[in-house]
Amino acid sequence: MAEVTHYDNVMARKILWKLDCRVLPPLALLWLCNFIDRSNVGNARIAGLEKDTHLVGNQFNIVLTVFYVTYLLVEVPSNLVMKKIKPNRWIPFLVFMWGSITTLTAVVHDFAGLIAIRMFLGLCEGGLLPGIILYLSTIYKPHELQLRVGIFYASASLSGAFGGLLATAILSMDGIGNLAGWRWIFVLEGLATVVSAVIAAFILPESIAGAKFLTEEEKAFALGRFHQDEAITASTLNTIKHPEPEKSEKYAAEHADSPSPEAKPIHMMDEKFEWSEVIRGLTDVQAWVTGIAYLGLIVSLYSFSLFLPTIVAGLGYTGKSAQLHTVPPYVPATVLTIVVAVLSDRLRWRGPFILICVPFAIAGYILAIAASTNAQRYGAVFLIAAGVYPSAPAILSILPNNGSGYYKRATTTALQLAVANSGGFIATNIYTSDQTATFYRKGHSIVLGFLILTWILVAVNVLYCIRENKARAEGRRQGNITAYEDLWNSGKTRAPIGDRHPDFRFTL
């Protein structure tokens, strides 16, 4: 490994600072809009939406559920399309569309209209998070990633606080223009999202090479350090270092007439599309294990953000007081999200921090179930937020760290989220109106079970990575190179070897 000089350190810090200033603020803004636009229906509910649209029984839960039907369908296709259209155009386009649709919620007057709006909203929002994670993984090195995911994800917990404050302020407009206060929530927050999308489209760079705010020297250095980090996984057949040199010479002689790849490794942004890489992503064991683990986290995360206003109202708070009391639980969660992200990148851990944080949320739900006073119930939501929000960036960073190749990474990150977001169907039907008298103990118990499942599956994934790393260190995965050679020779792939390389190590 080349020695890291003072020049390297200075340039790396300078480049990261420039990237952080130009990439993270617009993404954080878009993610803030995403969570506000998705969860503002919870604020609108306690401000009169349910009454004015004549919802009865569990129709509000159905309105929330249909959002996830279209949301799940677009996640994998969106990531595959993004490379062609370019992320700095595709991501703002999605945000612009859902902001426009959010404003239309203000003209809805019945159950059918809400169903249609929420389905179109899911169609536009589904591609955002997998797109952001994939985009960041093409700009930052693997162990620079979680801090950046944590920074923009902290805006999600901030959105819970900001959404409550914003809804409180907007409700003061009740009656202006003959519109109810809850309708103004959708109008103003939707328009703010549209404006945010336009701003992001002008600021976000297409890639490192296309970043106009970097000098030519900085671009060359940034690309060099990124390529160096992916040198092993970007290798194609004639760049692989075989454990048996004589075998490589024999192979080259036998297959002299076979098509030969370029002599230099392929960078993931230059990779050509292959269905085999998509299939490799769809069959990745870590994508499924972490996807189901994240599902358990999503059940808590989504139900918490959607129903916190209702739960707070159930504690005896009403009107603006109820909106304001949804704010404080998000504050420590935001701080912890950043702290955990910093430590996670520094120690190169993902799963272990989830195993530390999730028990806080588990304790919160246990307290909420056993609580006998409103003060205890309100205290429980602080624990829940503090355990769930810091865990999300960690689980989102596992697959970009543990998979290589653009199309495999595009597939696994989207698949993880498609599996996880199916938890939205569960989250939106947990806290039903018949649980008010029992302080939602049934809903809390269901979420508690899912969080325990999350903890178990994350532990399984950590153990899997430890075992696989041990096997590779002991030379028990050298056959991966032979298998890759066979695929190359048969013409079944021209993609880099990626995470199949025996020298590749998984992040815990």
N, C-alpha and C positions, 0 to 999 in steps of 0.2 A: 504494500500500500504506500502510495506517495506521501511524503511528509507534508503536513499542513503548515504552511508558512503564515507569517503575520499578514502578508498581502491577501492570502486566501481568506483569512478570518475577517479582515476589514471589508473586502469585496462582498463576501457572503452576507455580512450584516447590512451593508449598504443596499444590496439587491433585495434582501428579504424585507427591509423597511419600505422600499419603493413598492414592492409587490403588495405588501400588507396594506399600504395606504391607498392603493388603487383598486385592489381586488376585494378586500374584506368589507369595507364600509358599504359598497353597493349591494353585496350579497347579504350582509346583515340587514340592510334596509328591506330587501325583497323578502327575506325570511320573516322579518317582523310583520310585514304586510300579510304574508301567508297565514301566520298564526292568528292575526287580528281578524282577517277576512273569514277564516275558518271557524273561529270560536265566537265571533261577535253575535252569532245567532243565540248563544247562551245569554248574553247581556240583553239582547232584544226580547228574549222570552219573558224575562222578569219585568220588562218595560211595556208589555202589552201585545207582543206579536201573537201569542197563542190565542188571546181573546179576539183580536181584530181579524185574524184569518180563520176563526171559527174551528180551531183544532179541538178534537175530543179524544179521550182515552189516551192511547199511546201513539197518536199520530205524529206528535213532535219527535218521538224516537224514530219513527219511520222516515221522517224528513231528514234526520241526521244520517240514517243508515244508507239511503240511496246514494249519497255522496260518494261512498266508497266503492260502489259498483263500477262506475266509470274510472274512478281514481286508480284502481288496481289494474285495469285493462291497459292503460297507456304507459305504465312505468318502463317496462323493458323496451317496447318500440320507440319510446321517446329518446332513450339513451342511444339507441342504434342510429336514429335519425340525426342526433345532435352533431355527430362528427362531420356530416355532410353540410349542414346548415351553418355550423360554427356556434360554439356555446355562448359567445358574447352577443349573438343575435337571437338564438333559440330561447334562452332562458328569459330575457326581457320580453320576448313576444308572448310566452306563456303567461307571464305576470300581467302584461297589458290586457290580455284577453279575459283573465279571471277578474281583474279590477273592473272592467266594463260590465261583466256579468253581475258582479256584486252590487253595482249601482241599480241594476234592474230589479233586485229583490225589493226595492222600495215601492214598486208598483204592483206587487203581488197581493192578491186579496183572498186566496183560498188555498186549500191543501194541495190541489193539483198543480197550482202555480209554483208553490214552494218545492214540490217534487221535481218539476222540470228545471228550475233554477239550480237546485243543489246537484242534479246530475251533470249539468253543463259545467258547473263550478268544479266538480271532481275531474272532469275531462281535461280541464285546463291546468289544474293544480298538480295532477299526478306526476308529471315529468319534472317538477322543480327540484325536489330533494335529491333523487338519484342523479339528476343532471349536475347539481352543485357539487356533490361528492366526487363525481367523475371528473369534473372540470378542475377542482382543486388538486386532484391526484395527478394531473398533467402539468401542474405548475410547481407544486411543492414536493420535496422528497418525503418518503414514507414516514419518517419520524419527526417531520415538521408539520404533519397533517392534523393531528388531533387538536393542537392548540388553535389552529385556524378554524377547524370545524367547531371547536368549543366557543370561539369568539362569536361566530355568526349564530351558533345555536343558543348562546346566552341571550341573544335577542328574542328567542322564542319565550324564554321565561320572563324576559323584560316585557314582551308583548302582553303577557297575562296581566302584569301590573298596569302597563300603558293602556291596554284595552279597557280596563276597568275605569281608569281616570278619564279616558277619552269619552267613554259611554256616559259617564256622569256629567261631563261638560255638555255633550251633545243633547242629552235629555232636556236641557234647559231650553232647547229650541222647539219643544213640543208645541204644536199648533201653528208654527210659522209656515206660511205657504199652504195652509190646510193639511199639513202632513204631521202625523204622529211622531213623537220623539224617536221611537224605534226605527221608523223609516229613514229619518235623518242619519241614524247610525250607518246604515248601508250606503246612503248617497255619499256622504262625506268620506267615509273610510274607503269606499270603492274608488272615488276620484283620486284620493291620495295614493292609492295603489297604482293607478294609471300613470300619474306623474312620476312616481318612483321608478316604474319600468322604463320610461323615457330617459330619465337621468342615468339609470344603470346601462342602457344601451350605448350611451356616449362615453361612459367611463371604463367599462370592463374591457380588458385586452382579449384578443382572440386566443393568444398563447404567449409563451415566453418570447418566441421569435417575432411575434407580431406586436410586442409591447413597445409602443412609440415613446414611452417615458424612460426607457432604458437606452443608454448609449450603445454603440456597436461593441465596445469592449465589454460592457456589462452583459449584453446579450450572449456574447461568446462565452463568457465566464459562467453565466447562469445555465446555459445549455450544456456546457462541459460538466459542471457538477451534477446536473440532473442525469445526464447520460452515464456518467461514471457510476452513479448509484444504481442504475439499471443495467449495467454492462453485462452481468451474468444472464439476467432474464431476457435481455434483448438479443442474445446470441442465436444465430442460425447455424446450420450444419457445419460449415467450414470455419466457424469461429469458436466452436466448442473445444475445450481442452479435455481430451479423453484420458481416462486413467491408464489406458493401455496404448501407447503410441504406435506399436506395431500393428494393432488392430485398425487404427485409423488409416495407416498407409495402405494396408490390404484393402480396406473398404474403398479408399480413393481410387485404387487401381481397378477394382472390379466395377466401379460405377463411374468411370471416366467420362462416359457419354451422357450421364445424367445432367439435368439442368442444374446449374450452380448458382447459389445465392450470392449477393454482393459480399465482398470481403469484410465490410464493416457491419457491426450489429445494427439491427433495425430499431429505430426509436418508435415508441408506441404510437405517436401521432402520425407516423408514416406507414403504419401497418395496413395491409389490404384486408378487405372484409372476407371472412371465411365462415361458413355455417358451422364448421367443426369447432371453431373457437366459441361460438354461441352455445353449442351443445356441451362443450367442456365446462362452460360457466353454469349451465342449467343442471349439470350433474355434480357440481362441486359440493362436497359434504359440508364444508364450513358455511356455505351460503345457506343451506337448509337448517343447520343447527343454530347458527346465529340469527337466521330469519325467524325461526319459531321462538327463540329467546327474546328477540326484539318485539315479537308479537305480544308476549306477556308484558313487556315494558310499555308498549303502545296502548294496551288496554287501560293501564293506569294513567298514562300521559294524556290520552285523548279524553277519557272520562273525567279526569281531573279538570282539564281546561274547559270542557263543555259544560260541566255540571257544578263547578265551584260556585258560580253565582247563585245557582238554585240551592246548593247546600248551605251557603252563607245566609240566604234568605230564610231557610228552614231553621236557622239558629236564633231567629227573632229579629233580624235586621230587615229594613224595608227601604225601598226607593234608592236615593243617592247613598244612604248609609250602607246599604247592601253592596252597591257597586264599589264603594271605597274600601270595604273590608275584604274585597277580593285581591287587593294590591299587596299588602305586606308579605304574604307567604312566598311571593316570587323573588323578593329581594335577596335573602340568604342563598336561595337556589341559584341565582345568577352569579353570585360571587364564587360559590363552590364549583360551578361549572368551569369557570376559568382556572381556578386553583388546581382542580383535578386534571384538566387538560395539560397544564404546564408540567405537572409531575409525571403524567403519563408519557409525554413525549421525551422527557428527560430520562426516565427509567426504561423506556421502550416497553411499557406494559399497557395492555388494553383490558383484557379479561380480569386480571387481579383487582383493578380499581372498581370494576362493576361488582365484583364479589364483596368489596368493602362497602360500596354505596347503597346497593339494593337493600341490605338489612335495615337501613334507616327508614326506607319507605315501608318495609314490612312492619317495623315497629309502629309506624304511623297508623297503618290500617288496623293493627291490633288495638291500639289506643282508641281509635275512632269507634271500633266495635264495642269495646268495654267501657267507654266513657259514660259518665253519669251526669256531667255538667256541660254546658255550652262552651265554657272556657277550655275544657279538656278536648272537646271536639275541634275547636278552632286551633288549638295547639297541635293537634294531630296533622292538620293540613300542612303545617310548616315542615314536619318530618317527612311527609310524603313528597313534597316538592324537592326537598334537600336530597332525597335518595334517588328520585327518578331523573330529574333534569341533568345532573352531572354524568349519569350512566349512558345517556343517549349518544353523545359524541364519541364515547369510547367504543361502543358497539358498532357505530357507523364507520369507525376507522379501521376495524379489524380486516375487512375484505380488501380495501385498497392496499393495505400493507401485505396481505397474504396471498394476493393474486397478481399476475403480471400478464401484459399484453392488453392492448386497448379493448378489443372486443370481448375478451373473457372478463375483464374488469368491468366493462360496461354492463355485461349480462349479470354478473354476480351481485354488483351493487344494487341494480334494479330489482333482481329477483329477491334479494334479502328484504327490500322495502315492500315489494308486492306481497310476500308472505306475511311480513310484519303488519302491514296496513290492513290486512284482512281482519286484524284485531279491532278495526274500527266498527265492524258489524257487531262485535261483542260489546265494545265500549259504549256504543250509542243506545244499547238496550239493557244496560245493567241498572241504571238508576231510574226506575219507573215511579210514576206518581203514587202508587199504592204503598210506597215505602216511607212516606213522610212521617207517619206516626212513630215508626221505629228508627228514625234518624238514619235511614239508608244502610242498616246493618247488613242486609242481604247483599246489596251492591258492594259494600266494602269487603265482605267475605269472599265474593267471587274474584275481585281484583287481587286480594291477598293470595289466593290460590295461584293465580297467573304469575305473580311476582316470585313466588317460591319456585315455580316451573322455570322462570327466567334464570334464577340463581343456579339451579341444577344444570341447565343446559350450557350456561357460560362456563361452569366448572368442567363440564364434559369437553368443551372446545379447548379450554386451557390444557387439559390433560392430553388431548389429541395432539396439540401443537408440541408439547414437551416430548411426547413419544416419537413423533415424526422427526423432530430436530435431532433427537438422539440417534435415530436410525440413519439419518443422513450423515451425521458426524462419524458414525461407525462404518460408513461405506456400504450400507445395505440398500441404497437407492441408486447405485451406479447403473442398474439396468434401465433406468429411465432414459438414459442417453441412447442406448440401443433401440429402445422402443420408438424414440423420436426419429432416429435414423431410418427406421423401417417406414414410418409415416412419410418422411421426406422422399425417400426413394420411390415409394409407390405413388407419389404425386398427391397424397391426401392432405398435405399441409405445406404452406410456405411461411407460416407464422413463426415467430421466435419460440424457443423452447419454454420460455417463461418460468413459472414456478415449478415446473417439472425438473428443472436442473438440480442435481444432487447438492450443489453448493448453496442453493436458495434456503434461507432459514425463515420460519414462520415467527411472527410477533405474537407473544402470548396474549 
